[in-house]
Amino acid sequence: MQIYLNGEQRQIPDNSSMAALVELLGLSGKRIAVEINEELVPRSTYSDYNLKPQDKVEVVHAIGGG
Amino acid sequence: MTNPNNDSFTLAGKEYHSRLLVGTGKYKNMAETDAAITASGAEIVTFAVRRTNIGQDKDQPNLLDIISPDKYTLLPNTAGCFDAKTAVRTCRLARELLDGHNLVKLEVLGDEKTLFPDVAATLEATKELIKDGFDIMVYTNDDPIMAKRLEELGCICVMPLAAPIGSGLGIRNRLNIRTIVENASVPILVDAGVGTASDAAIAMELGCDGVLMNTAIAAAKNPVLMASAMRKGIEAGREAFLAGRMPAKRFASASSPMDGLFF
């Protein structure tokens, strides 16, 4: 199925959970935060969150800024 | 009278001895960021929240490895947000990044040329974030009325600009900063616009509780040395404020006695 990941189209396996996507992206254990369709998805719920086609997923991290 | 050796201020129940808060943007690399922060003596360090580069630089050091939450109070900002909604979303993501840490630096900007705050949107975002349990340090204009409004809404710290972000122009309106300080019952930090150590000292002489800066250090020819200079400027300004300066006079007053002259 197709989702939008950080603004870009991306194909991922059907019925993927957010946890599976994090794993797929090689981001397990990294300090990230996730928002899906403009709503925060807490880390503790990644396994229970099943992605749907056209979901807009944002994965963010900390960078330098003032 | 405050003992200058035990001088501190409190934010969200935590006591801080350094009155210099620093950002982490615009440095050459992580090593320079680390060295400058160390030289500044800062205890509170700001950072930004951005999209992760998927599939790139997997082994690149993470900023939060350098500015460890165990060592510093981390202050995520909402830089780059031009409306209340994105600022609120950014704060929620930042809280998640930091495992529930509620402290945020709220800035909602008005336009890209000036980066002046959009105060109407700032008020709107403040109300939303207060409901959501955030401890807000808020960036605003050097406007005493707006500073008071933001305090009344429940911001834990109000941060008027000295001059536009990254401009290095120094404190453009000392009288307004002084009025904001005199009216306030929360800490007042000057945020943005200082250019060099004397600007930081002036902010402290005006009675501010501290100064938050990034570009003034990062864009210096020698950022690490400037970080040290800023630390001293902040300390000198604070001590001068506590000491209470002499009244300025128009004409001279001899320092040596006039009595006992031998001619």
Interface residues (C-beta under 8 A of the other chain):
Chain A: L5 N6 G7 L25 G26 L27 K30 R31 I32 A33 V34 E35 E38 L40 P42 R43 E58 V59 V60 H61 A62 I63 G64 G65 G66
Chain B: V22 G23 T24 G25 K26 Y27 T33 T46 F47 A48 V49 R50 R51 T52 I54 G55 K58 N62 L63 L64 L74 P76 N77 A79 R89 R92 L93 A94 E96 L97 I165 L212 M213 N214 T215 A218
